[in-house]
Amino acid sequence: MTRRSPVKLRLVRRVVPLAAAVAALTAIPTASATQSTPARPGSHHQFAVGPQYDTTHVYVAPGTEQAFVTSWTSTFGGTTIGPVSTQVTPTPSRTLSELVVSPVGTLSVFDYTTPVPYPFGTERTGWLVTDLDQAVRAARADGAAVTVAPFADPIGRDAVVQFPGGISAQLYVHNAPTSYPALASVPENRLYLSPDSVRAFLDSYLAFTKGRIVSDDRHADGAAIGLPGTTYRLIRLTSGFGTTTVTVTDGHLPHPFGLETTGYGVPDLGATLDRAKTAGATVLWGPVSAGGQDSAMVRFPGGYIAEIHTDR
């Protein structure tokens, strides 16, 4: 495992270490912020920068950040920036924060040393956008709620939006440009919705992300979600923010389905699971073959649950 120690910064007793840490990865600039203009539903431009900048937010049990990061990078490879103790919320809090840049996806890991202020912890992902204020206006115009208004953090600005169905994402921009390597495999943002909310979600989510439906299987094999012998609706989406799978069910799901936020594609599922178990992770379900994939559900130290799959 390759580890990078955090850049040591102190600015009049204020901790701003992530700014320099992120800058350590800088090679080429990302898209710069654009001048803000009013947004109308469906009228805005593409805000996405690239899926390698879209981080899964991982909230681990207190004191387990290093165990999680070690297990994750031993399983998938990658580099890390941090941990650093900092405040990443608009109201007082403290967390050990670490960025994990791995071939299968980028993770923002949070190990809070104080209580987590609401509604943080409910957002699934962080999306780098080209213009935060414009993106917030567009999200609202496209039917999303702004649950956390824009605020400053140590390295940029953020906001949290919630799409119909209760799906939350954090939007962010950096003060300094950053560059992360392209992913070997783009992760899946895995969502579980009820039939009552899926239409409103799709209308809002696709309008904001400028995405499209890749497939809509109303008779997907239930073995993939722990329900062999049944079927469910599986919708696959794609956009500049990456890949999204929407599982539409009646909510009668066995543990741990629905607790995972992200699915990760690997070339060899068996070998990956062997590395994960050696690194302290637990296989909760599978492997199972369904829908052209072999997949399993894995819990890493700290409690993070992930779906891992290989296409057949």
C-alpha positions in Angstrom: 0.0 0.0 0.0 1.3 3.5 -0.9 0.6 6.1 1.8 1.2 9.8 1.6 1.6 11.6 4.9 -0.4 14.9 5.2 1.3 18.1 4.3 2.1 20.0 7.5 0.3 23.3 7.6 -0.5 25.6 10.4 -2.1 29.0 9.8 -2.6 31.0 13.0 -3.8 27.9 14.8 -6.4 27.2 12.1 -6.1 23.8 10.4 -6.2 24.1 6.7 -4.2 21.0 5.7 -6.5 19.5 3.1 -5.8 22.4 0.8 -2.1 21.6 0.4 -2.8 17.9 0.5 -5.2 18.1 -2.4 -2.8 20.4 -4.2 -0.2 17.6 -4.0 -2.2 15.7 -6.6 -2.4 18.7 -8.9 -1.0 18.1 -12.4 -3.5 19.7 -14.7 -6.4 22.0 -13.8 -10.0 20.9 -13.7 -12.7 23.0 -15.3 -12.7 26.4 -13.8 -15.7 28.1 -12.2 -18.0 29.8 -14.6 -19.9 33.1 -14.2 -23.2 32.3 -12.4 -26.4 32.9 -14.4 -30.0 32.0 -13.5 -31.0 28.4 -14.3 -34.3 27.0 -15.6 -35.3 23.3 -15.5 -33.4 21.5 -18.2 -31.7 24.6 -19.5 -28.4 24.5 -17.6 -25.1 23.2 -18.9 -23.2 20.2 -17.8 -21.8 20.6 -14.2 -19.9 17.3 -13.9 -16.1 17.4 -14.1 -15.4 13.6 -14.1 -16.3 10.5 -12.1 -12.8 10.3 -10.5 -13.8 13.5 -8.7 -17.1 12.1 -7.4 -16.3 10.7 -4.0 -18.3 8.2 -2.0 -18.8 9.6 1.5 -17.7 7.0 4.0 -18.6 7.6 7.7 -16.8 5.1 9.8 -17.2 4.1 13.4 -15.2 6.3 15.8 -11.5 5.3 15.9 -11.6 3.0 12.9 -10.4 5.3 10.1 -7.0 3.8 9.8 -8.3 0.2 9.9 -10.7 1.0 7.1 -8.3 2.7 4.9 -5.7 0.0 5.3 -8.2 -2.7 4.5 -9.6 -0.8 1.5 -6.2 -0.1 -0.1 -5.0 -3.6 0.6 -8.0 -4.9 -1.3 -8.1 -2.4 -4.2 -4.9 -0.5 -4.2 -4.6 3.3 -4.4 -3.1 6.2 -2.5 -4.3 8.3 0.4 -4.1 11.9 1.5 -4.5 12.4 5.3 -5.8 11.8 7.8 -6.1 15.4 9.0 -8.3 16.8 11.9 -10.5 19.4 10.5 -14.0 20.9 10.3 -16.0 20.1 7.1 -19.4 21.3 8.2 -20.9 24.8 8.5 -21.5 24.4 12.3 -18.9 23.3 14.8 -17.6 19.7 14.5 -14.4 17.8 14.2 -13.5 14.9 12.1 -10.4 13.0 11.0 -10.7 13.3 7.2 -8.9 11.2 4.6 -9.1 11.1 0.8 -8.6 7.7 -0.8 -7.8 7.7 -4.5 -8.2 4.1 -5.7 -8.5 2.5 -9.2 -12.2 1.6 -8.5 -13.3 4.9 -7.1 -12.5 7.9 -4.9 -13.6 8.0 -1.3 -13.9 10.7 1.3 -13.5 9.1 4.7 -14.8 10.7 7.9 -14.0 9.6 11.4 -15.8 12.1 13.7 -14.4 12.9 17.1 -17.5 15.0 17.9 -21.2 14.3 17.2 -22.0 14.6 13.5 -24.2 17.7 12.8 -27.5 17.0 11.0 -28.0 16.3 8.1 -24.4 15.3 7.4 -24.0 11.6 7.2 -27.1 11.3 5.0 -25.4 12.4 1.8 -24.1 9.5 -0.3 -21.6 11.2 -2.5 -19.7 14.4 -3.1 -19.8 15.7 -6.7 -17.2 18.2 -8.0 -19.1 20.8 -10.1 -17.9 23.5 -12.4 -19.9 26.3 -10.6 -21.4 25.7 -7.1 -23.9 28.6 -7.0 -25.2 27.8 -10.5 -25.4 24.1 -9.8 -27.4 24.8 -6.6 -29.9 26.9 -8.5 -30.2 24.3 -11.2 -30.8 21.5 -8.7 -33.6 23.5 -7.2 -35.1 24.3 -10.6 -34.9 20.6 -11.5 -36.9 19.6 -8.4 -34.3 18.9 -5.8 -34.3 20.4 -2.3 -31.3 22.3 -1.1 -30.9 20.8 2.4 -27.6 22.6 3.2 -27.1 26.0 1.7 -23.6 26.8 0.3 -20.9 27.1 2.9 -17.1 27.4 3.0 -14.8 24.5 4.1 -11.0 24.4 4.5 -10.4 23.9 0.7 -13.5 25.2 -1.1 -17.2 25.5 -0.9 -20.0 23.0 -0.5 -23.8 22.5 -0.5 -26.1 19.5 -0.1 -29.1 18.8 -2.3 -31.7 16.1 -2.0 -33.5 14.6 -5.0 -37.0 13.1 -4.8 -37.0 9.8 -3.0 -34.6 11.1 -0.3 -31.4 10.8 -2.3 -28.8 13.3 -1.1 -25.5 14.4 -2.7 -23.0 17.0 -1.7 -21.9 19.4 -4.4 -18.5 21.0 -4.0 -15.8 23.2 -5.7 -12.1 23.6 -4.8 -10.3 26.8 -4.2 -7.3 25.4 -6.1 -7.5 23.2 -9.2 -6.9 19.5 -8.7 -6.2 16.5 -10.9 -6.9 12.8 -10.0 -6.0 9.9 -12.3 -8.7 8.3 -14.5 -10.4 5.3 -12.9 -9.8 1.7 -14.0 -13.5 1.0 -13.2 -16.2 3.6 -12.7 -18.2 2.8 -9.6 -21.9 2.5 -9.4 -24.0 4.9 -7.3 -26.5 2.3 -6.0 -29.9 3.6 -5.1 -33.0 1.9 -3.6 -36.4 3.5 -4.3 -40.0 2.7 -4.0 -42.4 2.5 -7.0 -44.0 5.7 -5.6 -40.9 7.8 -5.8 -39.0 6.5 -8.9 -40.7 8.7 -11.5 -40.2 12.0 -9.7 -36.6 10.9 -8.9 -35.8 10.1 -12.5 -37.3 13.4 -13.8 -35.2 15.5 -11.3 -32.0 13.4 -11.3 -31.7 13.1 -15.1 -32.5 16.8 -15.7 -29.8 17.9 -13.3 -27.1 15.4 -14.2 -27.9 15.6 -18.0 -28.0 11.8 -17.8 -29.8 9.2 -19.7 -31.4 5.7 -19.1 -29.1 3.0 -20.4 -31.6 0.1 -19.6 -34.8 -0.5 -17.7 -35.3 -4.1 -16.7 -38.7 -4.7 -15.0 -37.9 -8.4 -14.5 -34.3 -8.4 -13.1 -33.2 -11.5 -11.3 -33.9 -11.0 -7.5 -30.9 -13.2 -6.6 -28.8 -10.1 -7.1 -30.5 -8.4 -4.1 -30.8 -11.5 -1.9 -34.2 -12.6 -3.2 -33.7 -15.6 -5.5 -36.8 -16.8 -7.3 -38.2 -13.2 -7.5 -37.9 -10.3 -9.9 -37.5 -6.6 -9.4 -37.1 -3.4 -11.5 -33.5 -2.4 -12.2 -32.7 0.9 -14.0 -29.2 1.8 -15.1 -28.3 5.4 -15.7 -25.2 7.2 -17.0 -24.1 10.8 -16.9 -21.0 12.9 -16.5 -21.2 12.1 -12.8 -20.7 8.4 -13.6 -23.0 5.3 -13.4 -26.1 5.0 -11.3 -28.2 1.9 -10.7 -31.7 2.3 -9.3 -33.3 -0.7 -7.6 -37.1 -0.4 -7.4 -38.6 -2.7 -4.8 -41.4 -3.0 -2.2 -38.8 -2.5 0.5 -38.8 -6.2 1.6 -35.1 -6.5 1.5 -32.8 -8.9 3.4 -29.8 -7.5 5.2 -27.5 -5.9 4.0 -29.1 -4.8 0.8 -30.0 -1.1 0.7 -27.2 -0.3 3.2 -24.6 -0.1 0.5 -24.1 3.2 -1.4 -21.7 2.1 -4.1 -20.9 -0.9 -6.2 -17.3 -1.6 -7.5 -16.4 -3.4 -10.6 -13.3 -5.7 -10.5 -11.7 -8.1 -13.1 -11.6 -11.1 -10.7 -14.3 -11.2 -7.9 -12.8 -14.3 -6.2 -9.3 -12.8 -5.9 -10.7 -9.5 -4.7 -12.8 -11.2 -2.0 -9.7 -13.2 -0.9 -7.7 -9.9 -0.5 -10.6 -8.3 1.3 -11.0 -11.1 3.8 -7.2 -11.1 4.4 -7.4 -7.4 5.1 -10.1 -7.8 7.7 -13.3 -7.4 5.7 -16.3 -9.7 6.0 -18.3 -11.1 3.1 -22.0 -10.7 4.1 -23.6 -12.1 1.0 -22.5 -14.1 -2.0 -20.9 -14.5 -4.3 -24.0 -15.0 -6.4 -24.4 -15.0 -10.2 -27.4 -13.0 -11.6 -28.0 -10.6 -14.4 -24.8 -11.2 -16.2 -22.7 -10.5 -13.1 -21.0 -12.3 -10.2 -21.4 -10.1 -7.1 -21.0 -10.1 -3.3 -21.7 -7.7 -0.4 -18.7 -6.9 1.8 -18.4 -5.0 5.1 -15.0 -3.3 5.7 -13.6 -2.4 9.1 -15.5 0.7 10.4 -18.8 -0.6 9.1 -18.7 0.5 5.4 -20.7 -1.9 3.2 -19.9 -2.2 -0.5 -21.2 -4.2 -3.4 -18.4 -5.8 -5.5 -19.0 -7.4 -8.9 -17.4 -8.8 -12.0 -19.2 -8.9 -15.4 -19.5 -12.3 -17.0 
